Every structure is written in structure tokens, then in C-alpha cells.
């Protein structure tokens, strides 16, 4: 009987690397932070920091009128200039960032919570409830979100909480549709059947096994919605249906700068840049989160 040859042990001192170690090194290389995640996270982080700081401190009072500094260009006293009432532009941009972030967070929270509950319930229960709710949901999806928000604002009134309610209800159908589609793909899985066989109630199965598996698509959607809401809120404020003056928002600052496009261009440039850079950062961060949570995208990276 022949004796089997035992392969020599790999010595780490000799520089040999086990196959598992090579795999771990390759996995570590693949886990490098993507440039879009780094840039998007940096922009969103700066936005959140500015919004937090401006709630307690700004270089000047954003509502204080000073006619002596009316339409003053950027200078040492006013780094980004002053508006038609002599108010500091930098302070107003910082205060507007706080308002936009606060409105966006409340709106996204309202939309995600309401849409998730409706989507999980209709997708898991099915039957006549699903048909009725989704028929109404599809009818709302036929309206553009901004148009639906305009109609709701006409009813509830133009104020901060009216914007949150109007935009939140306008984006609920999108969340409901995505969550319902995820639940429909999950309800026939083996672990759902196992939960039923174990005697768990339908309600327990929904919130213990189905809802946690909806977190990944909801995270990507909520990140994208954050940017959508900032753009929608700026658009409503530009049309005069947002936060009423003199409270600053990027949208109403752009609207008030229209008569001074030729004489005081900084009044329109800086709010526009704030909106554009914020949307860029949110979109980059949302793409990075989607790539990280999607297993198909991981392999391509």
C-alpha cells in the first residue's frame, strides 16, 4: 500500500501566502472607497455641517436689513456680497441650507414611513386590498410630483410644514411601488414559508422577515429622494409657494435676484451653485450606495 505524500506546509516566513490570504487581500483591494462615494460623502457632510452650524451661528443676522450695504459686492465685510436690502448673502445661504436640510429630512421620513407601511401591507396580503390601493397609487403616479405638490399646497397653504406634507404625500406613491415590488419577490422565498411552518403569524413574518429585506432598496431611494426634495423645495420657493419671506431659502433667493442679474450677478450665482453642488453630492452618494448594496454591481467593480 502506497503512502500518500503530504504536501509541505507553507511557511509565512518564506514569503509564501496561503490561498485564503490571497483571497482576503483581493477582497480588501476591492473594498476601496470609490471616488464618487468619497466626493459625494464629502459634499453631503459639508452640507449637513453647515446646516447644523447655521442653526446656532451665522456671520451676520440673515434677516437684518442694512441699506448702507445694499447690493454691495463680495468684500471683507460681506464675503459673498449683500442683497437688495443689505442682508449678508453668506449668512442667508447658510440659513437656507438649514431650512432645506430640515424640510428634506422631514419629507423623506414621512414618505418612507408611509410608503413602506402601505407597500409591505399590500404586497404581502395581496387580494382586493392590493388591487384597490395600487389602482389609486398608479393614478397618483400619473401626476408629476411637483404638480401634485402644487395642488396640495393650494389646499394646506404655503409654509414650512405645508411643504413637508405636500412633498411627502407626493413621493409616497414612488416608495409604495418600489417596496411592493420588493415584497412580491420576497413573499415566495423559502425563509417566508419556513416562518409560516413554524407557526409565526402573518404580522410577525411581515415585520420580522420581510421588512428588514426592504432596507437596501429603501436606503438607495431615500438618498435619491433627499436630492429630489431639495430641488422641489427650491422650485416651489422660486415660484413663491415655499417658505414665505423674509426667511431665506435657495429658491426664493434666486427669485429675488432676477431683477439684478446684470447689476449684481452674485445674488443669483451663489444660490444656484449651492443647489447644483448639493444635487451633485447627493447623486454621487446615492450611486455609490446603490453600487455597494447591489451584488451585481460589486462583481463589476
C-alpha positions as a printed Julia matrix, in Angstrom:
301×3 Matrix{Float64}:
   0.0     0.0     0.0
   1.49    3.32   -1.13
   1.87    6.06    1.37
   0.32    9.33    0.34
   2.67   12.23    0.11
   1.84   15.02    2.45
   2.39   18.43    0.86
   4.85   20.61    2.71
   3.46   23.27    4.96
   3.52   26.79    3.71
   5.73   28.97    5.79
   4.82   32.56    6.21
   8.48   33.31    6.88
   9.48   32.15    3.43
   7.1    34.66    1.86
   4.51   32.09    0.72
   0.93   33.23    1.04
  -1.95   30.78    1.54
  -4.75   30.85   -0.99
  -7.17   32.17    1.62
  -4.81   35.02    2.43
  -4.61   35.95   -1.25
  -8.38   35.95   -1.42
  -8.59   38.24    1.62
  -6.05   40.61    0.11
  -8.0    40.71   -3.14
 -11.21   41.34   -1.25
  -9.55   44.13    0.7
  -8.4    45.76   -2.54
 -11.94   45.55   -3.92
 -13.31   47.28   -0.81
 -11.52   50.55   -1.52
 -13.74   53.59   -1.25
 -14.98   54.61   -4.68
 -14.21   58.19   -5.8
 -17.9    59.01   -6.22
 -18.62   57.82   -2.68
 -15.75   59.92   -1.32
 -16.74   63.09   -3.18
 -20.47   62.65   -2.59
 -19.98   61.91    1.1
 -17.74   64.96    1.44
 -20.27   67.3    -0.18
 -23.21   65.93    1.81
 -21.16   66.01    5.01
 -20.25   69.66    4.46
 -23.91   70.47    3.76
 -25.03   68.81    7.0
 -22.29   70.55    8.99
 -23.23   73.96    7.55
 -26.91   73.31    8.27
 -26.1    72.35   11.86
 -23.77   75.3    12.47
 -26.16   77.83   10.92
 -28.87   76.79   13.38
 -26.73   78.34   16.15
 -24.38   80.78   14.43
 -24.03   82.81   11.23
 -21.52   85.59   10.44
 -24.37   88.15   10.38
 -28.05   88.14   11.17
 -29.61   86.75    7.96
 -32.74   88.89    8.48
 -31.09   92.18    9.48
 -31.64   94.96    6.95
 -28.76   97.36    6.29
 -29.41   99.81    3.46
 -25.86  101.15    3.74
 -24.6    97.82    2.37
 -27.3    97.46   -0.3
 -26.06   95.43   -3.32
 -22.52   95.54   -2.01
 -20.24   93.16   -3.97
 -18.17   90.47   -2.22
 -15.73   92.11    0.18
 -14.08   91.64    3.54
 -17.21   92.75    5.37
 -19.52   90.56    3.31
 -17.61   87.65    1.79
 -20.33   86.8    -0.74
 -21.81   90.26   -1.01
 -25.11   91.69    0.19
 -28.6    91.59   -1.33
 -31.01   94.36   -2.27
 -31.79   95.01    1.42
 -28.18   94.9     2.59
 -28.52   91.46    4.17
 -25.4    89.3     4.23
 -25.52   86.75    1.4
 -23.31   84.15    3.13
 -25.44   84.18    6.28
 -28.61   83.8     4.23
 -27.14   80.9     2.25
 -26.19   79.15    5.49
 -29.66   79.7     6.96
 -31.22   78.49    3.71
 -29.12   75.29    3.9
 -30.51   74.59    7.36
 -34.07   75.13    6.13
 -33.58   72.91    3.07
 -31.99   70.07    5.05
 -34.71   70.2     7.72
 -37.51   70.15    5.14
 -35.84   67.36    3.15
 -35.27   65.13    6.18
 -38.87   65.5     7.36
 -40.26   64.94    3.87
 -38.14   61.84    3.2
 -39.03   60.41    6.62
 -42.75   60.93    6.0
 -42.62   59.43    2.52
 -40.51   56.42    3.51
 -42.55   55.54    6.59
 -45.96   55.88    4.91
 -44.88   54.29    1.63
 -43.15   51.38    3.37
 -46.17   50.52    5.51
 -48.52   50.64    2.52
 -46.13   48.73    0.24
 -45.42   45.94    2.75
 -49.1    45.52    3.6
 -50.38   45.45    0.02
 -47.52   43.33   -1.34
 -47.76   40.7     1.38
 -51.54   40.46    1.8
 -52.45   40.85   -1.91
 -56.11   40.31   -2.85
 -58.71   43.07   -3.21
 -56.82   45.41   -0.86
 -53.78   45.3    -3.12
 -55.82   45.94   -6.26
 -57.67   48.95   -4.8
 -54.63   50.58   -3.22
 -52.41   50.08   -6.27
 -55.08   51.43   -8.62
 -55.16   54.63   -6.56
 -51.36   54.61   -6.28
 -50.91   54.3   -10.06
 -53.35   57.16  -10.58
 -51.2    59.38   -8.34
 -48.06   58.29  -10.18
 -49.58   59.66  -13.39
 -49.19   63.17  -11.95
 -45.69   64.71  -11.79
 -44.58   65.02   -8.19
 -44.13   68.79   -8.36
 -47.58   69.28   -9.93
 -49.18   67.15   -7.22
 -47.33   69.14   -4.55
 -48.59   72.4    -6.08
 -52.17   71.16   -5.83
 -51.71   70.09   -2.21
 -50.06   73.39   -1.3
 -53.07   75.22   -2.66
 -55.11   73.38   -0.01
 -52.8    73.33    3.02
 -51.12   76.71    2.43
 -47.56   77.8     1.66
 -45.46   77.32    4.79
 -42.68   75.04    6.01
 -44.92   72.27    7.3
 -47.25   72.59    4.34
 -44.28   71.91    2.04
 -43.31   68.86    4.1
 -46.85   67.47    3.94
 -47.32   68.24    0.25
 -43.98   66.84   -0.93
 -44.2    63.9     1.47
 -47.57   62.83    0.09
 -46.36   63.46   -3.47
 -43.48   60.99   -3.09
 -45.39   58.29   -1.16
 -46.58   56.54   -4.38
 -42.99   56.06   -5.59
 -41.93   54.49   -2.29
 -45.04   52.3    -2.22
 -44.38   50.94   -5.7
 -40.75   50.04   -5.0
 -41.47   48.43   -1.62
 -44.39   46.46   -3.0
 -42.24   45.1    -5.83
 -39.58   44.01   -3.33
 -42.17   42.34   -1.1
 -43.69   40.47   -4.04
 -40.29   38.92   -4.8
 -39.76   38.02   -1.13
 -43.11   36.55   -0.14
 -42.48   33.31   -2.06
 -39.0    32.71   -0.68
 -38.17   29.64    1.38
 -37.5    31.53    4.61
 -41.0    33.04    4.46
 -42.51   29.58    4.11
 -40.33   28.38    6.98
 -41.64   31.18    9.18
 -45.2    30.13    8.41
 -44.45   26.48    9.09
 -43.02   27.42   12.48
 -46.4    28.9    13.36
 -45.49   32.6    13.19
 -48.31   35.0    12.45
 -48.5    36.9     9.18
 -47.92   40.18   11.01
 -44.79   38.81   12.7
 -43.48   37.44    9.41
 -44.04   40.76    7.68
 -42.17   42.88   10.2
 -39.55   40.33   11.26
 -38.54   38.79    7.93
 -39.97   40.84    5.05
 -39.42   44.41    6.22
 -35.66   44.06    7.02
 -35.05   42.83    3.46
 -36.52   46.08    2.11
 -33.88   48.21    3.81
 -31.37   48.11    0.92
 -33.67   49.47   -1.83
 -35.18   51.93    0.64
 -31.73   53.29    1.53
 -30.93   53.97   -2.11
 -34.34   55.52   -2.74
 -34.21   57.71    0.38
 -30.79   59.05   -0.61
 -32.06   59.98   -4.08
 -35.26   61.47   -2.63
 -33.2    63.76   -0.42
 -31.9    65.46   -3.56
 -35.3    65.43   -5.25
 -36.9    67.19   -2.29
 -34.2    69.88   -2.16
 -34.76   70.59   -5.85
 -38.56   70.53   -5.48
 -38.47   72.79   -2.42
 -36.21   75.25   -4.26
 -38.57   75.2    -7.24
 -41.62   75.87   -5.07
 -39.82   78.68   -3.26
 -38.78   80.17   -6.61
 -42.45   80.19   -7.66
 -43.44   81.85   -4.38
 -45.1    78.77   -2.85
 -42.31   77.77   -0.5
 -41.2    79.14    2.85
 -42.55   82.71    2.94
 -40.06   85.62    3.04
 -38.13   87.02    4.79
 -36.97   83.52    5.81
 -34.23   82.6     3.32
 -34.28   79.6     1.02
 -32.16   79.0    -2.05
 -35.25   79.17   -4.24
 -36.62   82.5    -3.01
 -33.1    83.97   -3.06
 -32.91   83.09   -6.76
 -36.36   84.59   -7.33
 -35.46   87.86   -5.61
 -32.2    88.06   -7.62
 -33.93   88.14  -11.02
 -34.16   91.95  -11.28
 -30.43   92.22  -10.56
 -28.99   89.66  -12.99
 -26.93   92.27  -14.78
 -26.03   94.61  -11.93
 -25.48   92.11   -9.07
 -24.78   88.72  -10.6
 -23.51   87.23   -7.34
 -27.06   87.23   -5.97
 -28.05   84.52   -8.46
 -24.7    82.73   -8.88
 -24.19   81.63   -5.28
 -27.69   80.17   -4.59
 -27.56   78.39   -7.96
 -24.16   76.92   -7.13
 -25.42   75.73   -3.75
 -28.32   73.87   -5.39
 -26.14   72.38   -8.14
 -23.33   71.24   -5.84
 -25.78   69.76   -3.34
 -27.57   67.76   -6.03
 -24.22   66.58   -7.4
 -23.12   65.35   -3.99
 -26.43   63.6    -3.24
 -26.48   61.88   -6.64
 -22.87   60.71   -6.31
 -23.53   59.37   -2.83
 -26.73   57.65   -3.97
 -24.92   55.96   -6.87
 -22.19   54.76   -4.52
 -24.71   53.32   -2.06
 -26.55   51.57   -4.89
 -23.32   50.06   -6.21
 -22.39   48.86   -2.74
 -25.76   47.25   -1.98
 -26.31   45.72   -5.42
 -24.39   42.39   -5.68
 -24.37   42.61   -9.47
 -22.52   45.93   -9.3
 -20.0    44.56   -6.79
 -18.77   42.0    -9.29
 -18.35   44.63  -12.0
 -16.25   46.8    -9.68
